[in-house]
Amino acid sequence: MSQATALAPAPAPPAARNRTAGSEFSPLLRLVRSQGLLEHRPGWYARDIALTLLGFVAVAVTLLLTGPAWWSVLLAVPLALLSARAAFLAHDAGHAQITADRRAGRVIQLVHANLLLGMSREWWNDKHNRHHAHPNHLDKDPDVAADVLVFAEHQTAGRTGLRGFLTRHQALLFFPLTTLEGLALKLYGVQALLAKDGPYRTRRARLTEAALLVLHFTGFAALLLTALTPAQALVFALVHQMLFGVHLGLAFAPNHKGMERPDEHEDGDSWGHLRRQVLTSRNIRGGALTDWFLGGLNYQVEHHLFPSMPRPHLRLAQPAVRAHCRDLGIPYTETGFVDSYRQALGHLHDVGATLREEHAHRPE
């Protein structure tokens, strides 16, 4: 039985929504701002950045000091965790959570995304900002566009061969597929960098990102091949990327899958900011360990309502957001760690049901 928490009845009728959409979010914004929760936390982020960078240095130094040994492959585990920390910091910098200084934020994001992860900052920002603007909207959110996975039954039409197999079993294959997520982020970023219509605003921005990506790939390869044998280096890189991908999958998977889709509702495109973000997002309950492991993304509702809110303030904003939704009769969804994946994977399984039935009745 689901542990999800629905703190209010179903959404208000369309007419009621249209009358109140413009004012629903404003009182909450004023309250959160009055509590100082939109103010930046440079000290908190400086500590997090310093610990992350020191962690990368410690792994690199340990690799070089130990030399070629198969047990050194175990260092891929802390490196994967550190890579996820860098991804969370790059994400926060892209939302201006770390600093209001756009230039400083850009530098922080370039270091953590391009240099440490080999992921294009500008490509990520373009994609992620479109997701935030229209979460879970099949026609507007790139995160739910039909690709390896599909998120609505009509997206399964015409999928045969390998794509059909993936769709039929996408719930079962989800976590194995996340092992490729880290590599996919690198590949998509490089593709965007080489594309003529990529999201880069200036030639200088494109060249800067390209230089940092080259530095990442050459530096990572040089480190591994200096410290390890070629076979050990290959295994290390594969283990690191697979664990990094799974970690990202665990952080992003339960946030929106199986939640409301605006494109399913006649008035979905007219939802105000509050409804658009709350109805499409799912929070995960937990303590300090959950907050750390998921990079604050377990407060998905609060993050979507206030993208520039510093990560340590998200949990502080939750009581006000929850109470505001309750007063307006807007469902606020929150569930446990395990149940969140059950819900997300259950949705993926249901989407592939028709294709599984068609395949089962297909003559041999």
MOBELWO-V253189 format. One record per pair of residues at least 12 apart in sequence whose C-alpha atoms are under 8 Angstrom apart, sorted by the first residue. I is the first residue (numbers start at 1). GAP is how many residues later the second one is. D is the distance in Angstrom with one decimal. If there is no record, write none. Layout:
[[I | GAP | D] [I | GAP | D]]
//
This chain:
[[2 | 333 | 7.9] [2 | 337 | 6.6] [2 | 341 | 7.9] [3 | 332 | 5.4] [3 | 333 | 6.4] [3 | 336 | 6.6] [4 | 329 | 6.1] [4 | 330 | 5.3] [4 | 331 | 4.1] [4 | 332 | 7.2] [4 | 335 | 7.8] [5 | 327 | 7.1] [5 | 328 | 5.3] [5 | 329 | 5.0] [5 | 330 | 6.1] [6 | 325 | 5.3] [6 | 326 | 5.6] [6 | 327 | 5.4] [6 | 328 | 7.3] [7 | 315 | 7.8] [7 | 318 | 7.9] [7 | 319 | 6.0] [7 | 323 | 7.8] [7 | 324 | 5.6] [7 | 325 | 5.6] [7 | 326 | 7.4] [8 | 317 | 7.4] [8 | 318 | 5.4] [8 | 321 | 5.0] [8 | 322 | 5.6] [8 | 323 | 4.7] [8 | 324 | 7.0] [9 | 320 | 5.7] [9 | 321 | 6.7] [9 | 322 | 6.2] [10 | 319 | 7.0] [10 | 320 | 6.7] [10 | 321 | 6.4] [11 | 318 | 6.6] [11 | 319 | 5.4] [11 | 320 | 6.9] [12 | 317 | 7.1] [12 | 318 | 7.5] [14 | 253 | 6.4] [17 | 254 | 7.2] [18 | 252 | 7.4] [18 | 253 | 7.6] [21 | 250 | 6.7] [21 | 251 | 4.8] [21 | 252 | 7.7] [21 | 253 | 7.9] [22 | 250 | 6.4] [24 | 248 | 7.7] [24 | 250 | 6.6] [24 | 304 | 7.9] [25 | 247 | 7.9] [25 | 248 | 6.8] [25 | 249 | 5.4] [28 | 292 | 7.4] [28 | 293 | 7.1] [28 | 296 | 6.9] [31 | 289 | 8.0] [32 | 285 | 6.8] [32 | 288 | 7.6] [37 | 272 | 6.7] [37 | 273 | 7.7] [37 | 276 | 5.8] [37 | 279 | 7.7] [37 | 280 | 7.1] [38 | 270 | 7.1] [38 | 271 | 5.0] [38 | 272 | 6.9] [38 | 275 | 7.8] [39 | 270 | 7.4] [39 | 271 | 7.5] [40 | 57 | 6.6] [40 | 58 | 6.3] [40 | 59 | 6.2] [40 | 60 | 7.7] [40 | 269 | 7.6] [40 | 270 | 6.1] [41 | 57 | 6.8] [41 | 58 | 7.9] [41 | 269 | 6.6] [42 | 56 | 6.3] [42 | 57 | 6.8] [45 | 53 | 6.4] [49 | 40 | 7.5] [52 | 30 | 6.2] [52 | 33 | 6.7] [52 | 34 | 6.9] [55 | 24 | 8.0] [55 | 27 | 6.8] [56 | 23 | 6.9] [56 | 26 | 6.8] [59 | 16 | 6.8] [59 | 19 | 7.7] [59 | 20 | 6.8] [60 | 163 | 7.3] [63 | 12 | 7.7] [63 | 161 | 8.0] [63 | 164 | 5.9] [63 | 165 | 8.0] [64 | 159 | 7.8] [64 | 162 | 7.4] [64 | 163 | 5.0] [65 | 162 | 7.9] [66 | 161 | 7.7] [67 | 160 | 5.0] [67 | 161 | 6.1] [68 | 159 | 5.8] [68 | 160 | 4.2] [68 | 161 | 5.9] [68 | 164 | 7.6] [69 | 159 | 7.0] [69 | 163 | 7.8] [70 | 162 | 6.5] [73 | 159 | 7.1] [73 | 162 | 7.2] [73 | 163 | 5.0] [73 | 166 | 7.8] [74 | 162 | 7.9] [76 | 160 | 5.9] [76 | 161 | 7.5] [76 | 163 | 6.2] [76 | 164 | 4.7] [77 | 162 | 7.7] [77 | 163 | 6.4] [77 | 166 | 7.1] [79 | 161 | 6.7] [80 | 160 | 5.3] [80 | 161 | 7.0] [80 | 163 | 5.8] [80 | 164 | 4.6] [80 | 167 | 7.9] [81 | 163 | 6.8] [81 | 166 | 7.6] [83 | 33 | 7.4] [83 | 34 | 6.7] [83 | 161 | 6.6] [84 | 160 | 6.3] [84 | 163 | 6.8] [84 | 164 | 6.7] [85 | 210 | 7.3] [86 | 26 | 5.3] [86 | 27 | 7.1] [86 | 30 | 7.2] [86 | 31 | 7.5] [87 | 25 | 6.7] [87 | 26 | 6.5] [87 | 30 | 7.5] [88 | 207 | 5.8] [89 | 20 | 7.4] [89 | 23 | 6.9] [90 | 18 | 7.1] [90 | 19 | 4.6] [90 | 20 | 7.7] [90 | 22 | 5.4] [90 | 23 | 5.6] [91 | 18 | 7.6] [92 | 216 | 7.8] [92 | 218 | 7.6] [92 | 219 | 7.6] [93 | 12 | 5.4] [93 | 13 | 7.2] [93 | 15 | 6.6] [93 | 16 | 5.5] [94 | 12 | 7.4] [94 | 15 | 6.5] [94 | 31 | 6.4] [95 | 212 | 6.0] [95 | 213 | 5.2] [96 | 212 | 5.4] [97 | 210 | 7.5] [97 | 211 | 4.6] [97 | 212 | 5.6] [97 | 213 | 4.7] [97 | 214 | 7.3] [98 | 212 | 6.5] [109 | 12 | 6.7] [110 | 99 | 7.5] [110 | 102 | 7.8] [114 | 95 | 6.6] [114 | 98 | 5.7] [114 | 99 | 5.4] [114 | 102 | 7.1] [115 | 97 | 5.3] [115 | 98 | 6.1] [115 | 100 | 6.8] [115 | 101 | 5.0] [116 | 100 | 6.4] [117 | 69 | 7.9] [117 | 99 | 7.2] [118 | 68 | 5.7] [118 | 94 | 7.7] [118 | 95 | 5.2] [118 | 98 | 5.6] [118 | 99 | 6.8] [119 | 66 | 6.0] [119 | 67 | 4.9] [119 | 70 | 5.7] [119 | 71 | 7.8] [119 | 94 | 7.2] [120 | 66 | 7.2] [120 | 69 | 4.7] [120 | 70 | 7.0] [120 | 73 | 7.6] [120 | 89 | 6.6] [120 | 93 | 7.6] [121 | 68 | 8.0] [121 | 88 | 7.5] [122 | 77 | 6.4] [122 | 78 | 6.3] [123 | 65 | 7.9] [123 | 66 | 5.8] [123 | 69 | 6.4] [123 | 70 | 7.9] [123 | 75 | 7.6] [123 | 76 | 6.2] [123 | 77 | 7.8] [124 | 65 | 7.5] [126 | 73 | 6.7] [127 | 15 | 6.6] [130 | 12 | 7.0] [131 | 12 | 6.4] [132 | 172 | 6.7] [134 | 142 | 7.5] [135 | 121 | 7.8] [135 | 126 | 8.0] [135 | 141 | 7.3] [135 | 142 | 6.9] [135 | 145 | 6.5] [136 | 120 | 6.7] [136 | 121 | 7.9] [136 | 123 | 7.7] [136 | 124 | 7.3] [136 | 125 | 5.3] [136 | 126 | 7.0] [136 | 144 | 6.3] [137 | 124 | 5.6] [137 | 125 | 5.6] [137 | 126 | 5.5] [138 | 123 | 7.5] [138 | 125 | 6.5] [139 | 124 | 7.5] [148 | 15 | 6.9] [148 | 18 | 7.1] [148 | 19 | 7.6] [149 | 17 | 7.3] [149 | 18 | 6.3] [149 | 21 | 6.5] [150 | 17 | 6.8] [150 | 198 | 7.5] [150 | 201 | 7.5] [151 | 106 | 7.5] [151 | 196 | 7.8] [151 | 197 | 6.4] [151 | 200 | 6.4] [152 | 199 | 5.7] [153 | 198 | 5.0] [153 | 199 | 6.9] [153 | 201 | 7.5] [156 | 195 | 7.8] [156 | 196 | 7.1] [156 | 199 | 6.9] [164 | 191 | 7.5] [167 | 185 | 5.7] [167 | 188 | 7.6] [168 | 181 | 7.7] [168 | 184 | 4.8] [168 | 185 | 7.0] [168 | 187 | 6.0] [168 | 188 | 5.3] [169 | 180 | 7.2] [169 | 183 | 7.1] [170 | 178 | 6.4] [170 | 179 | 6.7] [170 | 182 | 7.3] [171 | 174 | 5.1] [171 | 175 | 7.1] [171 | 177 | 5.3] [171 | 178 | 5.0] [172 | 173 | 8.0] [172 | 177 | 7.9] [174 | 171 | 7.8] [175 | 71 | 6.7] [175 | 74 | 7.3] [176 | 70 | 8.0] [178 | 64 | 7.5] [178 | 67 | 5.2] [178 | 68 | 5.0] [178 | 70 | 7.7] [178 | 71 | 5.6] [179 | 62 | 7.0] [179 | 63 | 4.0] [179 | 64 | 6.4] [179 | 65 | 7.3] [179 | 66 | 4.6] [179 | 67 | 5.2] [180 | 61 | 7.3] [180 | 62 | 6.2] [180 | 65 | 5.9] [181 | 61 | 7.7] [181 | 63 | 7.9] [181 | 64 | 4.5] [181 | 65 | 7.4] [181 | 67 | 7.5] [181 | 68 | 7.4] [182 | 59 | 5.7] [182 | 60 | 7.1] [182 | 62 | 6.2] [182 | 63 | 4.6] [182 | 66 | 8.0] [183 | 58 | 6.7] [183 | 62 | 7.8] [193 | 13 | 6.7] [193 | 17 | 7.2] [224 | 12 | 8.0] [250 | 44 | 7.5] [251 | 42 | 7.8] [251 | 43 | 4.9] [251 | 44 | 7.5] [251 | 46 | 6.6] [251 | 47 | 7.6] [252 | 45 | 7.5] [253 | 88 | 7.2] [253 | 91 | 7.0] [254 | 28 | 7.0] [254 | 86 | 5.5] [254 | 87 | 5.7] [254 | 89 | 7.7] [254 | 90 | 5.5] [255 | 26 | 5.7] [255 | 27 | 5.1] [255 | 28 | 6.8] [255 | 42 | 7.8] [255 | 43 | 7.5] [255 | 45 | 6.3] [256 | 24 | 5.8] [256 | 25 | 5.0] [256 | 26 | 6.1] [256 | 88 | 7.9] [257 | 86 | 7.9] [257 | 87 | 5.1] [257 | 90 | 6.9] [257 | 91 | 7.9] [258 | 85 | 6.8] [258 | 86 | 5.7] [258 | 89 | 5.2] [258 | 90 | 7.8] [259 | 20 | 7.0] [259 | 21 | 5.1] [259 | 22 | 6.4] [259 | 23 | 7.3] [260 | 19 | 5.8] [260 | 20 | 4.9] [261 | 19 | 6.5] [262 | 14 | 7.4] [273 | 32 | 7.4] [274 | 31 | 6.7] [275 | 55 | 7.4] [277 | 24 | 6.6] [277 | 27 | 5.7] [277 | 28 | 6.1] [278 | 23 | 5.5] [278 | 26 | 7.7] [278 | 27 | 7.5] [278 | 52 | 7.9] [278 | 53 | 7.7] [278 | 54 | 6.5] [279 | 51 | 7.6] [279 | 52 | 6.8] [279 | 53 | 7.2] [279 | 54 | 7.9] [281 | 19 | 6.0] [281 | 20 | 5.4] [281 | 23 | 7.9] [281 | 52 | 7.2] [282 | 16 | 8.0] [282 | 17 | 8.0] [282 | 18 | 6.1] [282 | 19 | 6.4] [282 | 50 | 7.8] [282 | 51 | 5.2] [282 | 52 | 5.7] [282 | 53 | 7.5] [283 | 15 | 5.2] [283 | 16 | 5.2] [283 | 17 | 5.4] [283 | 18 | 6.3] [283 | 50 | 6.2] [283 | 51 | 4.5] [283 | 52 | 6.3] [284 | 14 | 4.8] [284 | 15 | 6.8] [284 | 50 | 5.6] [284 | 51 | 5.1] [284 | 52 | 5.4] [284 | 53 | 5.7] [284 | 56 | 6.8] [285 | 13 | 7.2] [285 | 49 | 6.5] [285 | 50 | 5.8] [285 | 51 | 5.1] [285 | 52 | 6.5] [286 | 50 | 7.2] [286 | 51 | 7.3] [295 | 16 | 7.8] [296 | 15 | 5.8] [296 | 16 | 7.6] [296 | 18 | 7.3] [299 | 15 | 6.4] [299 | 16 | 6.9] [299 | 19 | 7.7] [302 | 12 | 6.1] [302 | 15 | 7.0] [302 | 16 | 6.5] [302 | 19 | 7.2]]
//
